[in-house]
Amino acid sequence: MPLDTSTYALSLLRLDGRRWNELRRIHAQISTQAAADGSAYLEMGNTKVICTVSGPSEGRRGQGQGGEGGKARIEVEVNLAGFAGVERKKRARGDRRIAELQHTLTQAYTSTLLTHLYPHSTILITLHILSLDGSLLAATLNAATLALIDAGIPMSNYLVACTAGSTSFEESDNADPLLDLNGQEEQELPFVTVGILGDGDKVSVLVMESRVQMSRLETMLVVAVDGCKRVREILDGVVREHGRNMVEGAVG
Amino acid sequence: MTSLKRSYVTDSSAPNLSSKVYVRSTRSGKVQKIVRELYLRQDIPCSSKLCSKCLSRAPTDYNNRVLPFVLSERPEGTKSAPQGHYVIPDTNAFISAMDLFEVESAFHDVIVLQTVLEEVKNRSLPLYHRLISLTKSEDKRFYVFFNEFRSETYVNREHGESINDRNDRAVRMAVKWYGEHLQEAVRMRSKSAKAPMIVMLSDDRDNLRKAKAEKLVAYSLRDYVSGLENATLLLDMITEGQEARQGKPEKSEMFYPEYYSLSKMLTGVKAGTMHQGIFNVSPYNYLEGSVHVSAFERSLLILGRENSNRAVSGDVIVVEILSKDQWKTPSTKIIEEETVNKDDNPDEEDGEAVITERERRALQEEVKRVHSKNVEGRSQPTARVVGVIKRNWRQYVGHIDRGSVKTSAKQSRAQQTVFLVPMDKRIPKIRVRTRQAGELLGKRVLVTIDSWDRDSRYPVGHFVRSLGELESKEAETEALLLEYDVQYRPFPKTVLDCLPSEGHDWKVPASVDDPGWKGRRDLRDLLVCSIDPPGCVDIDDALHARPLPNGNFEVGVHIADVSHFVKPNNAMDKEASMRGTTVYLVDKRIDMLPMLLGTDLCSLKPYVERYAFSVLWEITADADIVKSEFTKSVIRSREAFAYEQAQIRIDDKSQQDDLTKGIRTLMMLSKKLNKKRMDAGALNLASPEVRVEAESETSDPADVKVKKMLDTNSLVEEFMLLANISVARKIYEAFPQTALLRRHAAPPKTNFEELANQLQVKRGLELRTDSSKAVADSLDTCVDPSEPFFNTLIRIMATRCMMSAEYFCSGTQAYSEFRHYGLASEIYTHFTSPIRRYADLEAHRQLAAAIEYEQLDPSLHSKAKLEGICKNINVRHRNAQMAGRASVEYYVGQALKGRVCDEEGFVMKIFSNGFVVFVPKFGIESAIKLRDLAVPEPESTLDYENYILTISGSKNAKVELFQKVKVRISDVQEESTGKRKIKLGLL
């Protein structure tokens, strides 16, 4: 039997050897799918996501042709590959969790993107989850942000996200917060997903589905926001690197 | 198009990233492939106080604290390493000799590798927990080194390498690294100093050989321990290792059939051709076991040594049903191992057969009887054990069989094999190798079972420690506590640190503005009193009643507010949750909470103010509840009565003060409540309860009295039941998924079959069992006008047919299953004794959250955690009861020591070679064997249909079930053990 999260107290090391404040390895690329208007590939540890963006374009017929009130309409499609989890599973179309994920993403980007610039049009964000190992919402948000940047859709700042958890077995006064949970930690510990806009402290997405003591929530939020800022730097680096390549490519 | 491929070379984080891929199979038999990331790093400390480099970059927690370093600067030396040494044990060392590591005098500065910890967890969860608690002990200095995360010690599994070989290699790698690392650390301090030696311990020969080839210091456990001080004592604690067993020439003869493979059993169980259950051995006949499986209404019988195939009572086993012509009725014979196999030789010899000639004869008689009689409808399916899923071996207390000791000279240090006869009759003799046989004779000894191989008739175990002289009070009490797994060590410092710093001077704050008063109601002016057994110091509950202007009554039950002092998840709470309950022995109480709380700060002592948790009802004169209310409060008890005292006060007409009137009101209401409960079908069961009176000075037992039931007993009981039910409703309403409740399942009909049949045949009485009401009513009719005790006897026997009540978490059962059968209540919990039961404490917390007094701790929100707690307290509760009973039994024995008296007894059970008699006066129950009645053993015929045993030959008598008999009670000293035992003889 592999060890579980209770061994954290023995050594202050987590199940995969990280300390409490360390992110998993993040790897990201943009413009991976030439056929799409914008695309990105992102790995946070073993969670791997491909995102493509098409649009802004004229909405599909019969769907009210784009957004109302002179704003673009955002649609999100999430596709969880059957091989993504531990067990191979075919998910039904109406999977509740997926529907909820789509809804959260739609909400997040409707308020982040400058949708008023594209009245009567639709922006379609499609996400393919290739591998699943915790922090799914955070990874999809980060991937979508990159893909939207690649598509050139204006937004006020990066929307980046990260999870934070808490070692629940400890006495309430010295529970450590944990940054960026992997799949096993997510199953055993309470956690919150936080998305912030830019490098300030403005929280635009906050999802928590587990119970946790009020007193621990604040440290979890602080740690998550701090993690988001680090994620933003990494994503920013990816975007700038890509930009540099494009410029050099165009010149050379 | 951009490629998704990426080269690892440019990725700066790549060198410290690895992944772990492993395959596991799930419970349903599916195989899963799990991929995990591993972040390899170089800042995992060695935790030696010698090393300053590691200290500077050790991991910190959120508050920037570093874990203190564990391994001592000056570890103990050995002959070969005078500069001191650290020990790194391999997995098999922990598995085979955990007791050894727990010894206080040796094994300090031990490094537990992550690889080893994982393997231990894989092999045995209990051992894993013991190991974890060792790492937390400050003076043992055990350190868990996460070698799999340190890049220097991480080992990749090579192609074709087995996982075991890989882990062994990882252990050696870590040993090597530690050696080099410490060398370096010490050299930095001073050039001349020598670093502590790193010693690897393993019982795996191959690993030892490889380690030596790599120039590491490696010993087998035995070799290592031989080099320590007091080696002889420690050597006994080592398991007969694989090493020794491999050394023996292969034996040709195998006594027991081989177990099936795990996958074969699992498929079998799934397909319904095999069954899984817990193996139980009959207390009267060690050759007869039974297992209850869901597919059969009746338990399956497992007869004989070969069929039970090395299963020990308590193991989870898989059985195969035998063909129908081998089905049998349960045994009607008393067979005790001690008498049948008295002369076995403990040394394994080739002539040994699985079934000795005597055993075979004993069983054959059984078969004859079965064939000669028409046993239709009576026979039970029989089965044989084909495998063991989980061993539930624990440590066993027993004594050394005198007959098995070759030289009993105390000085002799020769190793010899002896038999240990466990206290628990259902456990077979255990073969133990020891060098101190002479010393251990006549002592209570603790041993564990290590293994039971096919070529050995008895399980093989090793010595753990000696408890002291047989029959000495200390040894016997400790034996009891160990046998029932009661935690009896004094509370550790961490627990005592959680107590209020004021100690005994703690008082309810005088100022009502104090935070302690927040949300509390001031009930100090109520006339509250407590009624408890005489001499009770941990007073959990107090009561009051007063008339209301509208003609109704206000009744209050006030319970000690333990949850105010014991906060969730601190060390005290953890200790309490582990202990689960206070255990009451005749002369000793093993507390769940430290004395300061239990007998002072929480205890609702008279004349002082105390925090309480109150349940207040408005009750009509007909005992109907109008409304109920829960609140934290402050009370001042006016008087602490003993049951008898309260009874006298009630009966004394001259007492007309308000307090007495209150008690009279309570008495009046309780009688009505009781009537209602009985009408609803509550059972009035009985168990033999006696009280041992001790001489006040020596506390030696002097006399045995049957406990008296007074009206005041039932007064308190009624209101406690009422409070429990009210609280159960409230917390279930607030937390439908996670309320901690107590249920008592309805017993399956088959449980009563035997008793119903016996009553029908012997007395023409009918026992209806379709509902608890029917049972209660028909039990009331079971009377024998000439014998008042008959009814109690039947109630005792009926109680044994019941299921035991259990704690559970409300989300795990459907509402209809919540029912408490015995109390005929839809819903029930325990709330009224938080000082002595952990369940009540949890109920207090839930109720406090339900009335929004405080936030609920997350552990009480989690179904999984609560289930864990329930499981533990159920076991603890049962063990505490059994320990209490065993203690009474022991003291009854002591009280009767040297006396011979004639008493009345009742026949409870009939065997073909004996019968069981219950003596109400002393609450003892004992088998009378025919062999003991007269010499030579009288002939007997058993009329099983009519439960009559006719004895003829050297003594003539006829014994019937339920018959009243005169017995002579005496105590005898057993030859083989020197142990005193109560003996009954028929007059």
Chai-1 contact restraints between the chains, C-beta under 6 A:
chainA,res_idxA,chainB,res_idxB,connection_type,confidence,min_distance_angstrom,max_distance_angstrom,comment,restraint_id
A,M1,B,K121,contact,1.0,0.0,6.0,A-B,restraint_1
A,M1,B,N122,contact,1.0,0.0,6.0,A-B,restraint_2
A,L3,B,E118,contact,1.0,0.0,6.0,A-B,restraint_3
A,L10,B,V144,contact,1.0,0.0,6.0,A-B,restraint_4
A,S11,B,F146,contact,1.0,0.0,6.0,A-B,restraint_5
A,L12,B,P59,contact,1.0,0.0,6.0,A-B,restraint_6
A,L12,B,D61,contact,1.0,0.0,6.0,A-B,restraint_7
A,L13,B,F146,contact,1.0,0.0,6.0,A-B,restraint_8
A,D16,B,E37,contact,1.0,0.0,6.0,A-B,restraint_9
A,D16,B,L38,contact,1.0,0.0,6.0,A-B,restraint_10
A,D16,B,Y39,contact,1.0,0.0,6.0,A-B,restraint_11
A,G17,B,L38,contact,1.0,0.0,6.0,A-B,restraint_12
A,G17,B,Y39,contact,1.0,0.0,6.0,A-B,restraint_13
A,G17,B,F149,contact,1.0,0.0,6.0,A-B,restraint_14
A,R18,B,Y39,contact,1.0,0.0,6.0,A-B,restraint_15
A,R19,B,P59,contact,1.0,0.0,6.0,A-B,restraint_16
A,R25,B,S13,contact,1.0,0.0,6.0,A-B,restraint_17
A,S31,B,T2,contact,1.0,0.0,6.0,A-B,restraint_18
A,T32,B,T2,contact,1.0,0.0,6.0,A-B,restraint_19
A,A34,B,M1,contact,1.0,0.0,6.0,A-B,restraint_20
A,Y41,B,L4,contact,1.0,0.0,6.0,A-B,restraint_21
A,G45,B,E37,contact,1.0,0.0,6.0,A-B,restraint_22
A,N46,B,E37,contact,1.0,0.0,6.0,A-B,restraint_23
A,V86,B,Q32,contact,1.0,0.0,6.0,A-B,restraint_24
A,E171,B,N569,contact,1.0,0.0,6.0,A-B,restraint_25
A,E171,B,N570,contact,1.0,0.0,6.0,A-B,restraint_26
A,D176,B,D61,contact,1.0,0.0,6.0,A-B,restraint_27
A,D176,B,Y62,contact,1.0,0.0,6.0,A-B,restraint_28
A,P177,B,Y62,contact,1.0,0.0,6.0,A-B,restraint_29
A,R211,B,P858,contact,1.0,0.0,6.0,A-B,restraint_30
A,R211,B,H861,contact,1.0,0.0,6.0,A-B,restraint_31
A,Q213,B,P858,contact,1.0,0.0,6.0,A-B,restraint_32
